[in-house]
Amino acid sequence: MAENPMLKFVVRSQSYPEKRSAGERAHDFHEISQSFSTEGAESQAARCSQCGVPYCSVHCPLHNHIPDWLKLTAEGRLREAYELSNMTSTMPEICGRICPQDRLCEGNCVIEFSGHGSVTIGSVEKFITDTAWKEGWVEPVRVDEATGLSVGIIGAGPGGLTAAEYLRAAGHEVHVYDRYDRAGGLLTYGIPGFKLEKDVVMRRVRRLEEAGIRFHLGFEVGRDATLAELREKHDAILIATGVYKARAMKMPGVGTKGVVKALDFLTASNKAGFGDAVPSHEDGSLLATGKDVVVIGGGDTAMDCVRTSIRQGARSVRCLYRRDRENMPGSQREVQNAEEEGVEFVWLSAPVAFEGTEQVTGVKLTRMRLGQPDASGRRAPEPDPGSEASIPADLVIKALGFDPEDLPTMFDDPGLAVTRWGTLRVDHRSMMTSVDGVFAAGDIVRGASLVVWAIRDGRDVAEHMLAYLKAKAPKRQQVAA
């Protein structure tokens, strides 16, 4: 009887691809981890227990067939592993790089619960799809016969791109509108290259362009066309803009020069990485070089900012977070990477004022203590009286999260209903907004969330839009006749 290639977790320890040394990687924006070798990927995939209830798949928003493609990888059937992975995800190599696996698939791995260390799912996912690109297994989008119907998608982030792929494959004409000069949304301009190199995103965009999807870049709805005008051009519209408005802070000195928004800082850095001229780097306003940098926040965006500041040559980098390490929302792996690279975390601290007149010179902070759990289940931070102190800062980066922009006003369509949080209100049975034929998906509906959820929402909304367009097609044909 042939030996079972799986269940090797009892004899084989957990292993991740080797990271470059902190001293080396802190000076460039290349990804910090090497990729698995074929032998390494097969060896780690074989640790999967093939459990009866795969919690990894259950806790993956896309419900990827993780145990199945791990088994195929362990057996050396990499092309089949890729094809199975590709069935549920339009961007598996991107999710493999940036998903917080420690909170999703790997964090819910059965053998993690047993103390053996989870299967390194994300690294295997990245490996099999990178191998597919290298070997030419990633095929062009297969486009069905033209339907004569047209779709407009507002937003070229992961949700919009996912929906565009499924709608184009069904034979619809697809136009994608985005305010930036490159497609990809936060994948392109929000996430630094050391987590996601931009060639990985651009090759996905090129594949969609080659499928006939038309991108209208530098296009702002409300400025270049109203929502009503786009509805006249297309048979259905998808709003997948994400949420981009920085969450506000109210305290003395918040308007001082040198207190900047996280997304402005990251976008400038990513543009520089593309080789673009970046005036805010030339004048130093969004550049950390030689400065004492303070980043406020504890999520993944804050981690992106502190690690970008290190690479830009900051004199010092501190991260202020009002809770402790165990209660922060960002990835613990990212915190570890940041600490290795020289970031200092000031836990249980919150800013109360920004010092300086013409230019920020410091942050006045107060120490915090944790009280009773709040609605999120985490212990709520409370100021510790009499514990105020100051730390120097030439650049303060606010990374407190994002809120929706006022789309009804921006798009010149007051009929577009929103929730009390400012997100778009949709009928969750159809994902349609209050405006007929206008759908919405991703962060603009659910609030700031993960890339993998945007991909899931893009997949789901495409299904609803296909049903809507199918019902519309006979009417179109009758009018044409």
C-alpha angles and dihedrals in degrees: 000000000000116000116257106252091208137064092060092140089098093061103023125063126223115271133180127198110276117269121223112249116274090239091057102039096045089073100056142038098236119122111279099222130067116228123254117265113236089256092049094050093047091047095050094042088055089064089074112116093211087225121197094242107037103210089182090066093040092055094044108096089219093046089227115196090248103162090047097053091042089057091048090050092050089052092052093248094131099157091054090046090054094047091051092047090049092055093074103026132050092198111031095153090053094049089047088059104041110021113110092240090175088067097037130027102358094039089058098042112133094226089052087061090051092055098252097111121256125276108267091244100164094052092049091048090052091047098051095049095043086052089050091054091047094049096044095247093129101096128203117267107276106231120203124219112301113270097196090235124119132213128196118204119195108206129035097214125117094286095049094044092050093051090045091056095051094044093048091048087057090059101258123137106248128200121184120201122197135168094221127079092239131044122241103075112212090356087067105032107016105047117064122237093246087070099032122013110218097234086068090060097040094055089056090051092049090052089056092047089052088053089061100260108148119221121205103194128188085030120141119193106225092032104048096024136351121240088251091056091051090050088056090055098045138047092222136011131208121200109205101152099137120215117291109161110111113236109253127244122206115203139106115294097014090133094051117127110263095038102109142172120259096231093050089052095047095043091053090050093049092047089053088051089058089053095251122149106258114193092191089060093046092054092038096235094124099026125100098200111136094353137122100242126199119189118195117208142052106231132098092273089058089051090051090052097049093047092046089051090054091053092049090058103255116182091228135354124204129177118207117204126173096216131048128268095268092055100046118117097220127090115283088217089059091051090051092049090049093049091049089053094052107269116146116216118209101199124198093022134120132186118247099176144358116234127218136063112225093016133013112263103172150349121247108212141178127215117245135210128202118250131176121332116275129212091289091057092246121118109264117241118237127189115257104226117238095014100109119139139160132235126191120255135172092175126031118190118199110214102166099132137268137281129198121270118238096267099175089060096038093049093041091236114119089179090073103103122217135191124243087268092056095249118131115272113231137176098248091209091064104012087231120142125226088277115080114250093010114113130184134202143166128027094345086068105030099031126242107341144139128309090239090059090051089053090049091049091048090053093048097046091049089059091052092046091050089055091048092049092046089057090047096049098076090050090052090050092050091052091049091051 
